[in-house]
Amino acid sequence: KVTDTLWILICGFMVFWMQAGFAMLESGSVRPKNTNNILFKNLMDAAVGGIAFYLLGFPFAIGRNQNIASGDTRNDNEFIGASNFALALYDQDDSPFYLFFFHWTFASAAATIVS
């Protein structure tokens, strides 16, 4: 269990480190006067992406359409999650917090790639 957690955290750190690589690639592709704008854009991609993933992304990806306390899975939605918005049910859910971090790093890196 500890080894799995450590491995996923290390992978998340490496994926997030790609943000710096994208920043260097993009800032090297523009004129020097635009470097600050590119770096700020990459910073905002990570920050706004983190807030958006916290509020909507993680619940849509991992959340369930059930009352976790009751254990009733008859109305589970397999397409999109509909619970645990802003990690409200985090203490009752069975997904550990390091998975939130891991998924957020990929969402943030994808936002940086497409912006």
N, C-alpha and C positions, 0 to 999 in steps of 0.2 A: 504493500500500500504506500509506504513512504517513498520507495523507489519510483513507483508510477507517478506520484505527485511531483517528485523532483524532476523527472524526465519531462513531464508536460510543462512545468514551469520553465525549464531550460529552453524547451522548444518555443514557448511563448516569448521569452526574452529574445531569442534569435529572430523570430518573426518581427517583433517590434523593432529590433535593431535595423531591419530593412528600411524603416522609416528614415533613418539617417542616410542610408545609401541612396534612397530616392531623392532626398533633399540635396545631396551632393551631385547626383546626376542632373537634376533639374536646374540647380544653380549654376552648374557648369555649361548648361545649354543656353543660357540667356546672357544678356549684357550685364556687366557688373552693377549697373544702377538698379537692376531689377532683382538682385539677389535677396535683398531683405524681404521683398514681397513674396518670393517663392518660399523662403524659410518660414515666414509667418503663415502662409497658406498651409504648409505641411504641419505646422504646429496646431493650427485650427482644425485641420482634418482629424488629427488624433484627439483633440479635446472635444470638439463637437461630436465626433464619431463615438467617443466614449459615453457622452451623455445620452445620445440617441440610442446607442446599443443598450445602455442601462435601462432606459425607459421603455423602449419598444423592441429592439432587436433580439435580446436574450429571451424575453417572454414569447415572442413569435417563434423563435427557433426551438426553444427547449420547453416552454410552458405547456401546460395541459389544459384541457377543457373539462376539468373535473374538480370536485372539492377534495383536496388532498387528505383532509382529516377523515372524511367518510370512507375513502377507499373505493368509491363507486366509479368504475371505469366503463360503464355501459355507454356513456355519451362522450367518450374520448374522441377528439378530433385528430386524425392522423396527418392532416395537411398543415395546419398552423396552430401554434399554441395560443391559449386564451387565458392564461393565468400567470401569476407571479410578476406582474408589472412592477417595475422599480424594485425588484427582489423583495416584494412585500411578504411573500410566503417562504422566504429563503430558509428560515429555521425549520420549516415543516417539509421542505422539499428534500429529495435525495441526491440532488446534483451539487457537488462540492464547489466552493468558490473559485478554486484554481481553474475550473472549466470555464467559468465566466471570463476570467482573465485571458485564457487561451483563445476563446472565440472572439473576444473583443480585439485582440491583436490582429487576427485575420480580417475582421471587418474594417478595422482602421487602416490596415495596409491596402486593402482593396479600394477604400475611399481615396487614398493617396494616389493609387495607380490611375484611377479614372478621372481625377480632377486635374 
